[in-house]
Structures are given as C-alpha cells and as structure tokens.
Amino acid sequence: MEFHRILNGRYVHSYIINMAVQIKNFKQELLTFVVILNGGIYTAYSILKMFNDKELDLIIKHLGLSSYDNRIDFGDERVIITSPLTDSFRDVEDRDVWIIDDTVDTGATLKAARQIVEGGNPKSIHTAVLVDKIKSRLEHKQPKPDVVGYTYEGDGFLVGCGMGHGERFRQLDCLYELEV
C-alpha cells in the first residue's frame, strides 16, 4: 500500500474549527450530535472541543452505519446498521440534530442516518462531514451536506482523520489517499 498525503494535520484542524463555527452559527438551543461510527468520531469530537459552553444543552449519540465494510468500491448503496441509535429517540425529539460523519461519497450513509433520525421527530436535522468527495456525491445525485470541511475533487480512497480501510489508519492525523 502507498499513502499520498492530501492534507497535513494543521490544515485538517483549521477545517474542523471552521466547521464548528458554522455549526454554532445555526443558533440552536437543544442540540444533539448523532455521530456516525466509526469514521465520524474523529470529526465530531474535534468539533466538540469548540463547544466549551456550560449553558449549552448538548447530547452526543452514536449510530453505527456502514455502506462499504472493507471494500473500496462505492457501487453498492446498501447500508448496514452496525450499532443502532438505541433508546435515543428521546434524545432527538424536538431537538436540533447534527449528523456528523467523516466523509460523504455516495451519500448512502447520510441518507440512511437522516431517515433513522427523522423517526425521532427532531426539530431540525443538519449534516456535517469533514470531507465531501464531490465527484462521487454528484454522480450519485446526493445533496451537499450542510457543513463541509474540505472538498476533495479526486476519486481515490481516503484514510486518516477518522477515515479507515478495514478499520485501519483512522488514527492518522493527516489525510491520505490510499493506493492499494
């Protein structure tokens, strides 16, 4: 495997700060982050550090979804629930919900997450991703997430900053294109 660095950690951090500012600008009162496992953990918890406000009513929930397991092709839009949003509908009802993930490529995972969260009658639903794989997202005719950190115009498989290949390489603090 070969790694080609796309973004160094400093740039990734600046994109995440920008994402946090954009999310804060929505002026929500009752806020729930629904973090897509496992990729969204890095992005969500990096954003969370910017919400250091004792007055903010913020709940964090996790939802495990996978649209490609260990594969690196994106042709199959099947989404598997790997960890349900258990007993969490009370944590989204009448709240402003942000679905946070590492990347959007086919849009299947965000679409499934939105459908699941809608079942809990939230006040609003927004989406945020660290990386918008624009070519793939447009090819699959999916809408742009509400908040995007970085727009990637290539079609390679990305790892680092929460994104993994077979659960590996998520810990890397730079964003890399993986050549298998």
C-alpha positions as CSV (number, residue, x, y, z in Angstrom):
1,M,0.0,0.0,0.0
2,E,1.1,3.5,-0.7
3,F,0.0,6.7,1.0
4,H,-0.2,10.1,-0.7
5,R,-0.7,12.9,1.7
6,I,-3.6,15.2,0.7
7,L,-3.8,17.4,3.8
8,N,-1.5,17.8,6.8
9,G,-2.9,17.8,10.3
10,R,-2.7,21.6,10.7
11,Y,-4.9,22.1,7.7
12,V,-7.3,19.5,8.9
13,H,-7.6,21.2,12.3
14,S,-8.3,24.6,10.6
15,Y,-11.1,22.9,8.6
16,I,-12.6,21.5,11.7
17,I,-12.5,24.9,13.5
18,N,-14.4,26.4,10.5
19,M,-17.0,23.6,10.7
20,A,-17.5,24.2,14.4
21,V,-18.0,28.0,13.8
22,Q,-20.6,27.2,11.0
23,I,-22.5,24.8,13.3
24,K,-22.5,27.4,16.1
25,N,-23.9,30.0,13.7
26,F,-27.1,28.0,13.4
27,K,-28.0,29.2,17.0
28,Q,-29.6,26.0,18.3
29,E,-30.8,25.7,21.9
30,L,-31.2,22.0,22.4
31,L,-28.5,20.3,20.4
32,T,-27.9,16.6,19.7
33,F,-24.8,15.3,17.8
34,V,-25.5,11.9,16.1
35,V,-22.1,10.6,15.3
36,I,-21.7,8.0,12.6
37,L,-19.5,5.2,13.8
38,N,-16.6,4.7,13.4
39,G,-15.5,7.4,11.0
40,G,-17.4,10.3,12.4
41,I,-15.7,10.0,15.9
42,Y,-12.6,12.0,14.9
43,T,-14.6,14.8,13.3
44,A,-17.3,15.0,16.0
45,Y,-15.0,15.0,19.0
46,S,-12.7,17.5,17.3
47,I,-15.7,19.8,16.7
48,L,-17.0,19.1,20.3
49,K,-13.8,20.7,21.7
50,M,-15.0,24.0,20.3
51,F,-18.3,23.8,22.2
52,N,-16.9,24.6,25.6
53,D,-20.1,26.3,26.9
54,K,-21.7,25.2,30.2
55,E,-25.0,26.8,29.2
56,L,-25.4,24.7,26.0
57,D,-27.7,21.7,26.2
58,L,-25.7,19.2,24.1
59,I,-26.2,15.5,23.9
60,I,-24.0,13.1,22.0
61,K,-25.3,9.9,20.5
62,H,-23.8,7.3,18.2
63,L,-25.2,5.4,15.2
64,G,-23.2,2.7,13.6
65,L,-23.7,2.5,9.8
66,S,-21.6,1.0,7.1
67,S,-22.0,1.3,3.4
68,Y,-18.9,-0.4,2.2
69,D,-17.4,-2.5,5.0
70,N,-13.8,-3.2,3.9
71,R,-14.4,-2.7,0.2
72,I,-13.0,0.3,-1.6
73,D,-15.5,0.4,-4.4
74,F,-18.6,2.6,-3.9
75,G,-21.0,0.9,-6.4
76,D,-23.3,-0.7,-3.8
77,E,-25.6,1.7,-1.9
78,R,-26.6,-0.9,0.7
79,V,-26.2,0.4,4.2
80,I,-25.8,-1.9,7.2
81,I,-26.8,-0.8,10.7
82,T,-23.9,-2.0,12.9
83,S,-24.9,-0.1,16.1
84,P,-28.5,1.2,16.3
85,L,-29.5,4.5,17.8
86,T,-30.7,2.7,20.9
87,D,-33.2,4.3,23.2
88,S,-32.1,7.6,21.7
89,F,-35.3,9.0,20.2
90,R,-35.9,10.9,23.4
91,D,-32.5,12.5,22.8
92,V,-33.6,13.8,19.3
93,E,-37.3,14.6,19.8
94,D,-37.8,18.4,19.5
95,R,-34.0,19.0,19.3
96,D,-31.7,20.3,16.6
97,V,-29.8,17.3,15.4
98,W,-26.5,17.3,13.6
99,I,-25.5,14.1,11.9
100,I,-21.7,14.1,11.8
101,D,-19.6,11.8,9.7
102,D,-16.1,11.7,8.2
103,T,-16.9,11.8,4.6
104,V,-19.7,11.7,2.0
105,D,-19.2,9.9,-1.2
106,T,-22.3,8.0,-2.4
107,G,-24.4,9.7,0.2
108,A,-26.0,6.4,1.2
109,T,-24.8,6.5,4.8
110,L,-26.0,10.1,5.4
111,K,-29.3,9.3,3.7
112,A,-29.9,6.3,5.9
113,A,-28.9,8.2,9.1
114,R,-31.3,11.0,8.2
115,Q,-34.2,8.5,7.7
116,I,-33.4,7.0,11.1
117,V,-33.2,10.3,12.9
118,E,-36.4,11.6,11.3
119,G,-38.2,8.8,13.2
120,G,-37.5,10.6,16.4
121,N,-39.3,13.8,15.4
122,P,-36.4,16.2,15.7
123,K,-36.9,20.0,15.5
124,S,-34.3,20.1,12.6
125,I,-31.7,17.8,11.0
126,H,-28.4,19.0,9.6
127,T,-25.4,17.2,8.3
128,A,-21.7,17.8,8.7
129,V,-18.8,16.0,7.1
130,L,-15.1,16.6,7.2
131,V,-14.6,15.6,3.5
132,D,-17.1,15.9,0.6
133,K,-16.0,13.6,-2.2
134,I,-17.7,15.8,-4.7
135,K,-17.3,13.7,-7.8
136,S,-18.9,10.6,-6.2
137,R,-21.6,12.5,-4.4
138,L,-22.7,14.3,-7.6
139,E,-22.5,11.1,-9.6
140,H,-25.0,9.5,-7.1
141,K,-27.1,12.7,-7.2
142,Q,-26.9,13.3,-3.4
143,P,-27.3,16.8,-1.8
144,K,-24.3,18.6,-0.4
145,P,-24.1,18.3,3.4
146,D,-25.0,21.5,5.4
147,V,-21.4,21.9,6.6
148,V,-18.3,20.6,4.8
149,G,-14.7,20.9,6.0
150,Y,-12.8,20.0,2.8
151,T,-13.9,19.3,-0.7
152,Y,-12.0,16.5,-2.4
153,E,-12.1,16.5,-6.1
154,G,-10.4,13.2,-6.7
155,D,-11.8,9.7,-6.7
156,G,-9.3,7.9,-4.6
157,F,-9.9,6.1,-1.3
158,L,-9.0,8.3,1.7
159,V,-7.7,7.3,5.1
160,G,-6.7,9.2,8.3
161,C,-8.6,11.8,10.4
162,G,-11.2,9.1,11.2
163,M,-11.4,7.5,7.8
164,G,-10.2,4.0,7.6
165,H,-9.7,1.0,5.4
166,G,-10.8,-2.1,7.2
167,E,-10.8,-0.1,10.5
168,R,-7.1,0.7,10.0
169,F,-5.4,4.1,9.6
170,R,-8.2,6.1,11.3
171,Q,-5.7,7.4,13.9
172,L,-3.6,9.2,11.3
173,D,-3.7,13.0,11.9
174,C,-3.2,13.8,8.2
175,L,-5.5,12.9,5.3
176,Y,-4.0,10.5,2.8
177,E,-5.1,8.9,-0.5
178,L,-4.5,5.2,-0.3
179,E,-3.2,3.3,-3.2
180,V,-3.8,-0.4,-2.8
